Amino acid sequence: MKRFKNIIKISSQQTATILAIVMFVLMSFTVTRDSKTTDNNFETVKNLDIFYTLYKELNLYYVDPIVPGDIIKTGIDAMLISLDPYTVYIPESKVEDLKFMTTGQYGGIGAVIRRKGDYTIIYQPYEGSPALEAGLLAGDIILEIDGKSTKDMPSEQVSELLRGEPETIVELKIERLGEEKPLDVEITRQEIKRNSVPYYGLIEDKIGYIALSSFTNTAGTEVKDALMDLKENHNIESVVLDLRGNPGGLLIEAVKICNMFVDKGELIVSTRGKVAQWDKEYTAFTEPVDTEMKIIVIVNSSSASASEIVAGCIQDLDRGIVLGQRTFGKGLVQTTRELSYNGILKVTTAKYYIPSGRCIQALDYTHRNEDGSVGHIPDSLITEFTTKNGRKVYDGGGVSPDVKIEIEKLSMITSSLIIKDFIFDYANFFKLNNPTISDVDEFKLTDKDFEDFISFISDKDFDYKTKTEQSLDELIEASKDEKYFEDAEEELNILKDKFAHDKEKDLRLFKDEILEQIAQEIILKYYHEKGAIMFGIKNDTEVAKAVELLKNENEYNLILQPKN
């Protein structure tokens, strides 16, 4: 009886909540373009009532106890994921994560962590962070946090324990390479700020380079500061803006960055959605920094959202050249809405359109396949648009670069060494035995270092399959299915032996590639993200191609002209 009274009490509270939701929904439809408002309102009320009564019955009669917060959260998440992956519910406990995505700031120790085996490790302490000042090193295994074991604890939970209000203390017990006993480390949390521009500098005479890794609320300011410094102190005449791997962020920051290179009043991006009052055109609202400087924007398949606004705007206005691989194709805009109990709904409210009028959204979430999967925009619906100079461009699939560069794929053995963490582990081992190294520009691994690496992995268990071996395995399976295997078994086995990889041979064959990956990881350990970017630029084929084009004015200008 007591349990039933509790249920009745909960139910009355939920009824009030449902009624409040219904009232809100009814009001919300009055500002949309939907002509079937009455029918939609009835369906909304009907289904909310079904959901409420269903939950009440579950709570009354389900055989095991139900945790209300968990089961409702599951229902919410399932509902939202059926729309698109960007519309999400953020409970109060996760609001700090949203703050970090939009500002780059959070309270914590300042380190990248990830799972390895049963524990979470320090992958890389940030430069100047409390973690680094406390002496944490890459590769340190976190055994305990404030006396609580982290064995089998998800990295997300470890991250939550490491975060906290600035000036509070967190105590870690860690296991470190070369130390016989665990170490106790006390760290005072601080406000951590991740820069959107991790590095900028001069890559050739009068050619600047700016790496932009995110679009937080300081991205525009950081890019402008970098650009002004390169102009005033290095007299640059052209710039490479690197957006590879940049997942996007705040739309307004993309507008600010485009504004630096185009005339005031120029349309940069517009957004259109269900709520007419929210439709907006974003134009360059301040005087530009430089409208003549040659620009090359480097992108890849991980350049998304705000990155695509910048790349697409530069392309559509023929303000510069886009180089690399086709971008991700996220043309959806999210808005945050405050919910009760300090929760937040991040909801897709519009699509964005770059200056030519095209939307670069690649996946069609509106028209799903019968199995619920999402397909790309079909070719029949792809539309042609033109840039300011009259060049042909297309919607429905990201920003296609003006200059396509094939991505360089690593060999299977190098990929295996990275996946197994042997290169990461060797870099930590190297630093343990080498307190200092030469400057980034001068650092180079030797043949002896490579032999040391070979020795380091000699007792490690790893293997891989080459693409040839994978294809041969598929051929053998197909021959078995089609009843040809018995007749060709001897020949197929000869081929299998012929193409079987040899680890020792492959290590030597791909020596230069492996050494480059090792060197990159070692530089990261000593000189952090900034140093790793500086080192990586030296052997970057896409940066090299960008420099080549910027030095050849005729070819640069020719790319920006329409093809007959």
N, C-alpha and C positions, 0 to 999 in steps of 0.2 A: 504493500500500500504506500509505503514511504517513497519507493522508487517511482510509483505511478504519479504521486503528487509532484515529485521533482520534474517528471516529464511534462506534466501539465503546466508547471511554472515556466519551464524552458519554452514550451510551445507558445504560450501567451506572449513571451518576449519576442519569439521568432515571428509571430503574426504581425506584431507592430513593425518589425523590421521589413517584412515582406510588403506590408501596406505602404511603408515609406518608399521602398524601391519602386513599387507600382506607380505611386504618385510622381516620382521623379521621371520614370520612363514615359508616362503619359505626357508630362510637360516637355520632355526632350524631343518628342516627335514633331512638335509644332514649329521647330526651326529647321526642319529638313525639307528636301525637295520631294519626298515620297508622297504621291497622290493617293495612296491606299492607307492613309494614316489610321482610319477607324478600324479596318481589318487587322492591321498590324498591332494596334493597341489591344484588341481583343485577344489575339494570339499570345501576346506578351503576358497579359494577366492570366490567361488560361494556363500557360506553361509554367509560370511562376507558382501558381496554385498547385499544379501537379508535382512540381519539384518539392514544394513545402510539405504536402501531404505524404509524398513518398518518403521523405526524410523522417517525418514523424513516425511512420509505420516501421521504418528501419530501427529507429531509436527505441521503439517499444518492444519489438519482437525479435530482432536479430539475436542469434544464439550467444554471441560473445559481446563484451563491452565495445562500444564505438567511441572513438575519440573525435568529437565534433569538428575541431579545427582541421584535423588531418583529412577526414573524409570530404569535408566541404572544399578544402584546398585542392584535393584530387579532382573533384567535379569541376571546379573553376578552371584548373589547368587544362583538363580535357576539352572543355568548351572553347577556350581561347586558342588552343593549338589547332582546332578544326578550322580556324579562320586564317591565321598565318603565324609564323614563328616569332614575329616581332610584337604582337599584342600579348602582353603578359601582366599578371597580377604580382605586385611586389608588396609582401607583408611588411609590417613595421620593422621586423628583425633584419630585413634585407635592404632597407632604404639607404644605408651607408654605401652599399654596392652601387646604387644608382648615382649617388653623390660622386663616387670615384670616377664613374664613367663620364660624367658631365664636367667635372672640375679637375680630375686627376689628383684629388686630395683625399686623404683618409688618415686616421690616427692608427699608428702601428709601429713596426720595427723597421720597415723598409727593405723587403727582400722578396725575390721571386721564389716560391716553393713549389715542389711537385712530389708526387708519390713515387717511391722506389721500393719494391718489395713490400714488407709489412709496415714500413714507416714512411713518413714524409721527410724530405731532405731540403736543405737550403740549396737552391739551384744557383742563385746569384744575389748577393747583397747589393743594394743600390749604392752608387757612389755618394759618399757623405752621409749615409744613413745611420740611425742608431745601431742597426745590426752590424754594420761594418766597424763602427767605432767601438762596439763591444767585443770585437774580435771574431765574429762569426765568419766562416769561410764556406765557399762553394763546396758541396759534398758533405757538409756536416749533417749527421742524422739526428733528427729531433726525437728523443726518447720520451721526454716528459715536458709538460707545460704546467707550471705552478703545481707540481706534484702529481699531475694527472697523466697516466700513461697514454701515449699516442699510437700504440700498436693497433693496427687494423682500423685506425680512425681515418675517415675520409679526409682528403686534403682540404675540402671546403670547411669542415669543422675545425681543422687545425688553424686555418686562416682566421676563422672567427675568434679563436682563443688568442691568437697573436695580436689581433686588432683591439683597440681600446682607446680611451680618452688620453690625449697627450699629457705627459708628466706622470702617468701611472707606470708601475713597474711590473714586468713579467719575468718570471724565472724559468730558464730552460735547462734541461739536462740533455747534453748532446754526446754523440759518439763521433770521434774524429779520426781520420786516417793518420796513422803514426803514433797515436796515443793509446796506451794500454788500458786506461780507466776512463769512464765517462767524465765529462767536464760540466761543471755548473756555471751557467752564464746568466748574469742579471742585466736586463736591458730596460732602459727608461724609454717608453714610447714617446714619439713626437708626431707632429703634423707632417705627413709625407706628401710631397708635391712632385708629381711626375711631369716633366716637361713634354710638351707636344713636339717640340723641335729638339731631339736629342743631340743633333750635330749639324753644324753648317761650317763651310770653309771654302777655300779656293782650291779648285782641282786642276786648273791650268791658268795661264796668264789671262786675266780679264774674264774668266769663266767661273762663276760661283756655283755652289752646290748647297741645297737645303733639304735635309731629311725631315719629313713631317709624318709622325707616327700615329697621331690621333687628332681629333677635332674637339678638344675640351674648350672651356670658356676663355682660355688665354691663347688659343692657337693663332688667331689673327694677329694679336700683339706680338707674339714670338716670331712669327714669319716676317712681320714688318721690321722688327728690330734687327733680325738677321740680315734682311735685304738691305736695310739702310747702312748697316755696318760694312757689308760687302761693297756697297757702292762708294761710301765715303772713305773707307780705309784701304780698299783693294781695287777701286776704279773698275769694277766689273762692267762688261757690256752685254753679258748674257748670263742666264741662270738655268740650272737644272733643278727642278722641283721633284723630289722622289716621294711618291705616294704608294710605293709597293708595300703590301701588307697592312695598309691603313684601312681599318674597318669603318671609318666614318665617325660621326658624333653630331655635334650641333650644326644645324643648317646655317645659322647666322654667321658662324665662323667661316664657312665656305664662301659665303657672300663677301665677307670682309677681305678674304684672301684674293678673290677674283677682282674686287674693287681696286686693288693695288696696281692692276695691269690694264684696266679698261677705263674709258672716259666716264666721267660722272653722268648719271642718267641712263647708262646702258643697262638693258634688261639682262639679269644674270640667271634667275630661276623664278618659276612661278609654281604655286601649289593649288590644286583643285581637289575638292572632296565632296562629301554628302552635305556638310553644313556650309551653305553659301556664304554666310558671314565670315567664315574663316579663310576663304579663298584669298590669295595674296600674290602680288607681284613684287619681287625683290630686285631693286635696281641699285646700281653703284651710287652710293649716297654721299661719298666724300671725294675730294680730288685725288686722283691716282698718284702713285709713287713714280711710275715709269710706264709710258704707253709705247715706247719704241724698243725697249730691251728685248732681245730674242729669248724665247722661253721654250724649254722642252720639259714636258711632264712625263715622268716614267711611272707606268702602272703595271699591275698584274692581276691575276684572277682573284686576289684577295683585297684588291682596292674596291671599296664599296661605299655606297651612300654619299656622304659629304665629299669623299674623294672623287666620286663620279660626277658630282656637281662641278667641282673645280676643273677636272679633266674635260668634261663635256662642254663647259662654258668656254674654256680656252680653245677647244676645237671648233665649236659652232661659230665663234666670233673670229675665227682664223687669226687668233692672237698668238698662237704658238703651235708647236707640234706635240702630239701625244705618241709616246713610244713604248713598246713592250708587248704585253698580251692583253686580250680582251678582259675588261673589268667584270666584276661580280654580277652586276645587274640588279641592284636594289634601288628601285625608284619609288619607294613608299616612305611616307613621312609619319612619324609617331609624335603624339602629344601626351603629356602626363596629366592625369586627372586625380585629384585628391579623393580618397575614400574614407569611410568611417574607420575608427580605430587606427588612424595614422597610416593606413595602407595607401598604395598608389596603383592606379591602372595606367600602364603605358599602352596606348591604343593607336592603331593605324587610322589616321583621320584623312589622309589625302595622298595623292600621287604628285610627284614633282616633274616639272617639264623644263628642260634646259632651253637656251635662247632660240634654237631652230624650231621649237615646238614639240620635240619628241620626248617621250617618256622611255627611260632605259630599263624599266622593270623586265626581268627575264622570265620569271616564273609566274604562271597564271593561277593564283590561288582561288579566283572566283569560279573557274570551271575545272573542277577536279575530275580525275579519272574514276571509273566505277569502283576501283579498289581503294579510293581515298588518296592516292598518290597525286603529286602535282607535276604537271608537264610544263615545258617551255612554251612561250608564245609561238603558235604555229606559223610557218613561213607564209601561209596565205594571209595572215593578218599583219605581217611586217610592212611598214609604210616607209616610203622614201621621203627624206627632207633635204634641205640644202643649207649649207653654211652661209655666212655673210658674203663670201667670195663666190658662192655658187657650187661648192663641192658637194657631192652626194654623201649623205649620212643616213643611218637607219635607226628605227626604234626597236624595242622589244628584245634586247639582248645585251645590255651593258654598253660601254663605250669601246668601239673597235679602234685600235690605235692606227694612226697614220703610217707609222713605221712598225711593222710586226717583227718581233725578235723571238725566235724559237727558244723556249725555256731549256736550259742545259740540265739534263737529267744525270744524277749520280749513278755510278755503277752499283750493282747489287751488293757487292762486298762492302763498299763504302756506306751504303744505306744500312746494311746489317750492323756495321760497327757503330753507327750513330744510334740506331734503335736500341741496341744492347747496352748503350751508355759506356762503351769501352773508350771512345774518344773523350767523353766527359771525364771519366775516371782517370785516364792518363793525364789529362790537363791538370787535374788536382794533384796527382802524383808528381808531375813535373814541377808545379809551384812549391810543393813541399820540399823538393830538393834543390830549387833555384829561387832564393828569396827575391832576386831582382833579374830583370832582363833588359835588353836595349830598348831604345825608343821605338814607337810604332813604325816609323818610316824605315828603321834599320833592322828590325827583327826578322830573322830568317832561320828556319830549322835546317839542320845539317843531316848528312847521311848517318852520322852517329845517332842523332835523335831518332831517326827512323828505325834503326836497328834496336834502340832502346824500347821503342814502341812494340816492335815485333816480339821482343823478349817479354814485355809486359803482358801481352795477350796470349803468349804461348800456352799457358795453362787454362785459358778461358774457353768456355764452351759456346760456340756460335756457328751457325750455318746459314745458308741461303740457297735460293734457286735462281739461276739466271733465267731471263725471258726465253732463251732457247730451250732450256730444260722444261720450263712450264709449258711451252708450245708442244714439245715432244710428248710430254705426259698427256696432254689433251688429245694429241693424235693417237696415242696408244689406246686411250679410253674410247675414242670414236671408233677405232678399228675393232675393238671388242664388241661394241654395240652393234656394229654392222657386219659382224662375223668374218672379218678379214684377218684378225690377229694371228690365228694359227698359221696361215699361209705366209705371213710376213714377220713372224715372231723373231726369227734369227736376225733379219736385217734391222728390225727396230731395236733390238738389244745391242747390236753393233753401233747403231747411231747413238743410243743412250750412253754407251761407254765412251764413244768418241767425243760427245759434247758434255760429259760430266765435268763440272768445274773442279779446279784445283786451287784450294785456298792459298797455298804457298805461292803458286804461280800468279794468282790474281792480286795478291798483296804487292808483288813486285810490278806487275803490269800497270796497276792503278796507283803507284807510289805517289806521283805528283798530286793527284786528286786527294788522296788520303792525307798527305802532308799539309795541304791547304786547309782542310777541315780541322786538323789538329792545331795548326797555327792560329786559326780563327778562334778556337775555343781557348787556347792559352792566352791570347791577347785579351779576351773577355775577362779572364781571371785577374789580370794585372791592371788593365786600363778601362775596364767596364764597357758599357754600351757605346759610349763616344769613341773609345779606342777601337772597338770592334768594327764600327761603321767606317772609320778612317782606314783601317786595314783592308776591309772588304772592297772598298772603292778601287784599290790598286789593280785588282784582277777582275773587275766587274765589266763584262762584255756590253751590257746595256748602257752603263755610264760611258764607256769608251765610244760606243756608237753615237751617243748624244753629243759628246765632245767633238767627234768627227763632223757631225752635221752643223754644229754651231760655228765651226771654223770654216765651213764651206757655205758662204752666203748664197751663192747661186742655187745650190741644191736645196738649201733650207727654204728659200723663197719659192722654188719650183713645186715643192711638196704642198704648199699652201694655195696653189692655183688649181682651178678645176681642170679635170682631164677631159679631153675632147671625146 
